[in-house]
Amino acid sequence: MQKSSIIKNVIYKILLNLFNIIIPILVGPYVYRTLGPNSIGMVQRSETIFNYFFIFAVFGVYQYGLREMSRIKDDQTKVNQFFTSMLTISMGTSV
């Protein structure tokens, strides 16, 4: 693997982590002020229910996909086939 590729990936990961921290800090107070306490409560309740279903939908799919993809990474046709099947399984369980 090239050194510049690794450095670029590290920089992108740091930027992603920073945006995941900064954006909610900037947007959160505005949203809470605009929606009010009752609407925020309904949003939180909906997110909680969604998260219960989401846990079962993606349970183990990520870990299994990561393990199998690293095992067959050299054969491009198998990688494409496996990715398609994992995408189909993930979409099916999410729906």
Protein Blocks (a to p, Z undefined) as FASTA:
>chain_A
ZZklmmmmmmmmmmmmmmmmmmmmmmmmmmmmmnommlmmmmmmmmmmmmmmmmmmmgok
lmmmmmmmmmmmmmmklmmmmmmmmmmmmmmmmZZ
